[in-house]
């Protein structure tokens, strides 16, 4: 029985030199980098193999580059791991890697989409009015109350953008609303930590960019969309989905919708996933699996130190990929 879930990371998982060892050892991976550079028009290898942190964090650079790394790692694992996969999920940008891994769209098309997505998100807030902050040490109801009070007090947009774990959330909206929420979180003995982003992602403030991106999705011919080889658990609605039409609709919603990552991981477990494999650098998502499943009744009831109900593995470079595949 298939019992492996694939996880693909998004923005925040970048690191210097990412993907270089695999590309230098694997001509297919190197060709993927070159293809992404042609599609995006950006010197991605120079940026991520030799550049500085600011350029690496820029969303227009990051989106095609991280997608290349994720997909190159998955391609390396696929011959051994593919038959075991029962589902996949990607965090925000990572959802596009999941779409390619599941065969819903070809890699070239996905690279075109994420390159456009990166440009649109980078240009969505030229005046710098949007902001995001990670909220920790506060339960969900307190976070929601903080968001509602700040939105009402400022009269501006503020939403819960990411449900990362039961102890970590991200809020997104105008700078004034986020700043107000930071003060409320501090007063409630929590913390709201500003994130280095160029806009209020996964909020209504991305509506114009999302509308433009939806046109690109609609322009892709029906023949390019395929039924997913294994179910995807999408950010906007974390239920098992294989229909290309439904997945396209969920991608169109993603830029303005919240990332329901807690729901995706819990749903993967409920579907039978017991091994979670993250394809991407830094292992950020793998660290979220435990906190999510320890609070999920179905998994928590089965789990103990002596008899774990799930395992987590991170594959972020060539050495880890070789160790994983034996």
KOLSE-13383 format. One record per residue: z, y, x negated of N, C-alpha, C, O, CB in turn. Coordinates in steps of 0.2 Angstrom, whole numbers, plus 5000, padded with zeros to 4 digits. Atoms other than C-alpha are relative to their C-alpha. Glycine has a CB too. Layout:
BEGIN
ZYXZYXZYXZYXZYX/...
This chain:
BEGIN
500049944996500050005000500050064996500450074991500650005005/500149945003499550174994500750045001500950055006499450055002/499449974999501150274990500150064995500750084994500649954999/499949945004500750414978499750065003499250065006499649984993/500249944998500650594982499850054994500250054989500650045004/500249955005499650724972500250075001500250095007499249994999/499849934999500350894969499650044995499650034989500850014999/500449965005499351034962500350075000500350105006499250015002/499749935001500151204956499550065001498950055001500450004994/500449934999499651384959500250054995500550034990500050025007/499949945004499951554952500849994998501249985002499950065004/499350015003501551554940500049944996500549934992500550005006/500050065004501051394932499650004994499649964990499849945004/500449995006499951464919500450004993501050024994499650065000/499650005007500451444900499550014995498949994996500449944999/500449995005499651494884499749934998500049884997500350034994/500350065002498351364878499949955005499749895003500449974994/500050054995498351274894499349975001498850005001500250025007/500650035000496951144895499649994994499149954994499650035005/500450005006496351164878500049934996499449914995500350054995/500050075003496950994871499549955003499149915000500749974999/500450044996496050904885499350024999498849974998500250005007/500749985000494451004884499749984993499149974993500050085001/500250025007494350974865499949934999499649914994500450034995/500050075001494550794867499549975006499349915005500649965001/500450024995493450774883499450055002499650105004500549995006/500549954999491750844885499950025007499750075009499349974998/500049984993491850834904500450065002500250105005500249945004/499549954999493350944904499750074997499850125000500749994997/500249945003492551064892499450035004499350095005499749994993/500649984996490951074903500350045006500050085009499649945002/499749964994492151124918500250074998500150115002500649955002/499849945002492851264908499350055000499350115002500350004993/500649965001491051324904499750025007499450075008499549974995/500249994993490551304922500450065003500150105007500049945004/499649954997491951414928499950064997500050125000500849984999/500249945003491551544915499450035003499350095004500049994993/500749984997489751554922500150025007499850085009499549944999/499949984993490351564940500450065000500250105004500349945003/499549955000491751684937499750064996499950124998500749984998/500249945004490851794924500650024995500650084993499850055004/499549995004492451784914500149964994499949904994500750005004/499950045006492951734896500649965000501149974997500050044994/499350034999494251614902500349964995500949964994499949955006/499750045005494451504887500350054995500950044992499549964996/499749955005494751664876500650035003501150044999499550064999/499549984997495951724889500649964999501249984998499950025007/499450045000497051574890500149964994500749934993499849955006/499950045006496851494873500250054994500450034989499449964998/499949965005496951654863500350075002500550114998499450024996/499849934997497451804875500850015001501249964999499750015006/499349984999499051884880500349995007499949975011500150074999/499750014993500251864895499750045006499650015011500850015000/500249964995499652004905499349985003499249985009499950084998/500650034998497851944905500049935003499749925008499550004994/499950074997498451764909500250015007500149965011500449964995/499650004993499451824924499550045005499650035011500650044999/500549964996497951934931499749955005499449905003499550044996/500250064996497551834947499249995000499049935001500150035007/500750025001495651854945499849964995499349924995499650075000/500150055005495751764929500349945001500049885000500350034993/499650064999497051644934499749955004499749895003500750025002/500250044995496251574949499549954998499649894999499850035006/500450055003494751494941500249964994500149904994499350034998/499750045006495651444925500549955002500449894999500350054995/499650054998497051354933499749955004499949895003500650035004/500350054996495951264945499649954995499649894996499550035005/500350045005494951204930500549954997500449894996499750044994/499550045003496551134922500249955004500349895002500650044997/499850054996497151054937499549945001499649885002500150035007/500550054998495450964941499949964994499749904994499450045002/500150045006495250914923500549954999500349894997499950044993/499450055000496950824923499949955005499949895004500650045001/500150054994496550744940499449954998499549894999499950045006/500650045002494850684933500249954995500049894995499450044997/499750055005495750604919500449945003500449885001500450034994/499650054997496950514930499749965006499949915008500650045003/500350034994495850474945499849934999499949895004499450045002/500250075000495150304939500649955001500549905004499749984993/499450044999496950234938500350015006500649975010500450004994/499549984995497850334951499650015007500050005012500250074998/500449994994496450364964500249955006500349975011499350004999/499950054994496750194974500750015003500849985008499849934997/499350004998498550234975500250065004500850065007500549994994/499949944997498450404983500150005007499649975011499550064998/499950004992499150425001499950075002499950085009500649975002/500049934997499050615002500050054994500250034988500550015005/499949955005498950774992500150075003500050085009499350014996/499949934998499550954993500050054994500150024989500750015004/500149955005499251114983500450065002500450085008499350014998/499749944998500351264982499650064999499450084994500750004995/500449945000499451414987499349994997498949954999500350064997/500650015003497951424975499949924998499349904999500050044993/500050075001498351244971499749965005499449905004500649974998/500350034994497751194988499249994999498949945001500150045007/500750015001495951214982499949954995499349914996499750074997/500050055005496251094968500049935004499749885003500550004995/499950054995496850974982499349985004499149935005500650015004/500650014996495251004992499449974996499149924998499850075002/500550035004494150964977500249924998499749884998499950044994/499850075002495150804972499949955006499749905005500850004998/500150044994495050744990499249995002499149965007500450025006/500750014998493150764990499750045006499250035008499849935000/500349964994493050895004499550044998499050055002500650045003/500549955003492051014993499949984993500449964990500250075001/500150025008491250984976500350054996500450114998499250004999/499749955005492051064961499750064999500050124999500149964994/500449935001490651194959500250055005500350115004499349984999/499949964995490951254976500750035000500850095002499949975007/499349985000492851264974500150054995500450104996500449944999/499949955005492651354958499750075002500050125001499649984993/500349944997491551484967500550035005500650095005499349995004/499549974995492851504981500650034996500850084998500249945004/499449975003494351524969499850064996500250114995500349954996/500249945003493351654959500050065004500250115003499349994996/500049944995493051754974500650015003500850075003499549985006/499349994998494751724980500450054996500850094998500449945002/499749965005495451794964499850075000500250124999499949974993/500349945000494351944964500350045007500550105006499250015000/499849974993494751984983500850025000501050075002499849965006/499349995000496651964980500250064995500650094996500449944999/499949955005496552074964499950075003500250125001499649994994/500349934997495652214974500350025006500250075009499350005000/499749984993496652204990500550055001500650085006500349935003/499549954999497952324986499950054994500450054989500749974999/500149955006497252464974500550054999500650074993499350035001/499549955000498652584978500749974998501250014997500050045006/499450035002499952454973500650015005501250025004500350034994/499549994995500852464990500449945002500949945005499750025006/499750074999501252274991500549984995500450004989499549955002/499550035005502652174983500249945002500249925008500650054998/499750074998503452004983500649994996500750024990499549944999/499450015004505151944978500249935002500249905008500650055002/499750064999505951774976500750005002501150044999500049954994/499349994998507551754986500449934999500149885001500050015008/499650065001508851624981500850025002501050075003500049984992/499250004998510751584985500150035007500650065009500350054995/500049984993510351625003499749945005499249925003499750075002/500350054995510151495018499450045004499350105004500549985005/500649974997508551515028500150055005499850105006499649945003/499949964995509251595043500250074997500050125000500649985005/499849935003510051735032499450034997499350094997500549984995/500649975003508351755023499650035006499450095006499649954997/500449984994507451775040500450065003500050115005500049955006/499649954998508851895046499950064996499850124998500749995001/500149945005508652005030499350025001499250095001500149974993/500749984999506752005033499950045006499650105006499549945000/500149974993506852055051500450075000500150125002500349965006/499749945001508152195047499750054996499650114998500749994998/500449965004507152265033499450035003499250085002499949974993/500649984996505552265043500150055005499850105006499649945003/499849954995506452355057500250074997500050125000500549975005/499749945003507352485046499450044997499550104997500549984995/500649965004505752535036499450015005499050055003499849964994/500650004996504552505050499349984997498850004998499950085002/500550035004503452415038499949935000500449895002500050034992/500150075000502752245035500449964995500549984989499349984998/499750055004503852105028500149935003500349935009500750034998/500050074997503751915030500349954995500349974989499349985002/499950055004504351755023499449974998499149945002500549955003/500750035002502851705012500049934998499549894999499850054995/499950075003503451545004500649975002501250005001499950004992/499450044999504651415009499949944995499749894996500049965008/500150045006504751334992500549945000500349884999500150044994/499550054999506351234994500650035005500550085007500449984993/499449974996507951245005500450054997500850085000500449945002/499649945003508651364992499650054997499950094993500549964995/500449955003507151464987499450025004499149985007499749974993/500549974996506051574997499750064997499950094992500350025007/500349945003504851714993499850045006499550025011499349984996/500249954995504651875004499450044997499350054991500650045002/500649975002503051975004499950065005500050055011499449965000/500249944996502652155011500050064996499850064990500650005005/500149945003502652335007500650014995501149974995500050065005/499549995005503652394992500750025003501250005001499850054994/499449974997504852495003500449945004501049945003499850055005/499750054996505252345014500349954995500949924997499549965005/499750055005505452224999500650034997501149994996499549984995/499449975003506652344991500650015004501249995002499850084997/499550004995507652365007500349935000500949925001499850025006/499850074999507752175008500449984993500949944994499449955001/499650015006508352164990500750035000501249994998499750034993/499349974999509852274994500449965005501049955004499950085002/499750044995510252175009500249934997500849904999499649995006/499950065003510152014999500650004995501049964995499449974996/499449995005511352084986500650005004501249985002499950064996/499449994995512552135000500349935003500849935004499950055005/499850074998512551955006500149954995500249894997499449985005/499850045006512951884989499449954998499549904995500649965002/500650035002511151824987499650044995499950094992499549985006/500449975005509751874975499350015002499049965005500149974993/500849994999507951944978499750034993499850084992499950055006/500349985007507051944961499350025001498949985003500149944996/500749985000505452044960499549964997499749934991499950074998/500550045003503851944956499550054997499350105000499849955005/500549965003502552014944499349985003498949955000499949994993/500750024996501052004957499750075001500050125001500149965006/500449944999499652124961500050025008499650075009499450004997/500049994993499952124980500549965004500849925001499350005003/499650034996500852064995499649935003499449935008500250045006/500450064999500051884995500449975006501049975007500049964994/499850044995500251775010500450045006500950025008500549944998/499749964995500651915022499450045004498850035002500450064997/500549964996499652025035499750054996499150074998500350035006/500449955004499252145021499449974996499150014993500550034995/500650035003497952025015499549995005499049955003500249934997/500450024995497052025031499350024998498849985000500250045006/500749985001495552125025499749954995499149934995500050074997/500250045004495352015010499849935003499449895001500549994994/500150074996495551855021499450005004499049955004500649995004/500650004996494151915032499449994996498949964998500050075004/500650015004492951935018500049934997499449904997500150054994/500050075003493451765011499849955005499449905004500749984998/500350044995493151685028499350005001499049955002500450025007/500850005000491351745027499749954995499249924996499850074999/500350055005491151645011500149935002499749895001500450014994/499950064998491951495019499449985005499249925005500749995003/500550014995490751505034499349994997498949965000500050065005/500750015003489251525022499849944997499349924995499950064995/500150075003489551355015499749955005499949945010500649974997/500350044995488351235023500449945002500849924999499349984997/499750064998488951095034500049944996500449904995499849995007/500150065004488250965023500450004994500549954991499350004998/499650005005489351025009500749975001501149954997500150074997/499350024998490950985018500049925002499649905006500250045006/499950074999491550805018500749985003501250025001499849964994/499350034998492950705026500449994994500249964989499949945005/499550015006494450705014500149924999500249885004500750035001/499950075002494650535005500749985001500849925002499849994992/499350014998496450555008500350065003500050115002500549984993/499849944996497450665019500350064996500650054990500649985005/499749945003497850845014500550035004500550025011499450054999/499549974996499450935019500050074998500250094993500749964998/500249935001498951115020500650055000501150035004499450025004/499549955000500051265017500150035007500750045009499850064995/499949974993499751345034500349965005500649985010499350035002/499850054995500151185044500049944996499549904996499550005006/499950065004500851045034500049935003500549895003500750004996/500150074997500250895044499449974997498950004994499950015008/500650035003499050765038499350025003499350025009500149925001/500749974998497250825039499449974996499549974990500050075001/500550025004495650745034499350035003498850024999499949925001/500649974997494350835046499850064996500250114994500250025007/500349945003493250955036500150065004500250125001499349994997/500049944996493151075050500850035001500950095000499849995007/499349985000495051075052500350034993500650084993500549955002/499849985007495351095033499750074999500050124996499849954995/500349935001494051245033500450055004500550115001499350005002/499649954996495051335047500750014997500950074997500149975007/499449995004496651305037500050044994500450084993500449934999/500149965006495951375021499950085002500150124999499449984997/500149934998495351535031500750035002500750095002499549995006/499449974998497151555037500550014994500950054995500349965006/499550015005497951525021500250074996500850084995499849964994/499949945004497851695013500550055003500950095000499450044999/499549954996498851785027500649965003501049985006499650035005/499550044997499951635032500549984994500449994988499749935002/499550025005501551575024499949934997499549895000500749995004/500050065004501651435011500549955002501149965000499950014993/499550044998502551295020500149944995500049884997499949975007/500050055005502851195004500649955002500549895001500250034993/499550054998504551115010499749955005499849895005500650045003/500350054995503651045025499549964997499449905000499750055006/500550055003502150975015500349954996500149894997499650044995/499650055004503350885003500349955005500349895004500550024995/499750044995504350815018499549965003499749905005500550045004/500550044997502850765027499649954996499549894998499450055003/500250055005502150675012500549945000500249885000499850034993/499550055000503750575011500049965006500049905006500750034999/500050034994503650535029499449965001499449915005500150055006/500750035000501850475027500149934996499649894996499550044998/500050065005502450345014500050014993500149974989499549955002/500149995007502350434998500749994997501250024999499850084999/499350015003503750384986499950024992500450024989500149925000/500149985007502950434969499650075001499050075004499649954996/500449935000502450624967499850014993500250024988500550055002/500349985006501250664953499750075000499350085004499549954998/500349935001500950844948499550004995499649994989500650054999/500649995005499250884940500050074999499750115003499449975003/500149935001499451044932500650024995501149984994500150055006/499549995005500451134918500750025003500850055008499750064996/499349984999502351174917500449965005501049965004499950075003/499650044995502951054931500450045005500950015006500449964995/499749964995503451184943500249975006500749975009499750075001/499950044993503151084959500449944999500849935004499349995002/499650065001503950924952500750025001501149985003499849974994/499349985000505551024950500350015008500850025009500250064996/499849994993505551064969500049945004500449945009499450055003/500050064996505350884975500749985002500849975008499649954997/499350034999507150834973500450055005500650025009500350004993/499649964995507950984981499750005007500150015012499950084998/500350004993506750974996500249935003500549935009499250005000/499950064997506950784999500849985000501049945004499749944995/499350014999508850784996500350035006500850015009500450034994/499849974994508950895011499649985006499849995012499950085000/500450024995507650805021500449935003500449884999499349984998/499650064998508650675032499749934999500049894997500150015008/500350075001507350535031500149984993500249924992499350005002/500050025007507350535012500750004997500949964994499550054996/499350005002509150585009500449945002500849924998500350065003/499650064998509750435019499849944996500249894995499849995007/500250065004508750315007500250014993500149964989499349995001/500049985007509150404991500749994997501250015000499750074999/499449995004510450374978499849994992499349984991500549945002/500150005007510650384959499849934998499449924993500650024996/500150075001510650194958499449975002499049935000500649955002/500650034996509250164970499650065002499650085008500149965005/500449944998508050324970499549985005499249935005499750034994/500550014995506950344985499450034998498950025002500350035007/500649975002505650444976500050014992500650014989499950065003/500049985007505050474958499550064999499150075004499749944996/500449945002504250624950499750004993500149984989500450075002/500450005007502950634936499650074999499350095004499649944999/500449955002502150784928499549994995499749964990500450064998/500650025004500450774920499750074998499350105002499549955002/500249935002500150944911499550014994499350074993500550055000/500450005006499150904895499849934998499949885002500550034994/500450065002498150774886500549944999500449895001499650014994/499550055002499650684879500449975006500449915007500650034995/499650034994500550664896499549965004499749915007500250065004/500550034996498850614904499949934997499949885000499450035000/500150065003498650474891500649955001500549895002499950014992/499450044998500450414893500049985007500249925008500650054998/500050034993500250404911499549955002499749905006499950065005/500550054999498650304911500149944996499749894996499350044999/499950065005499250194897499449994995499549954991500149945004/
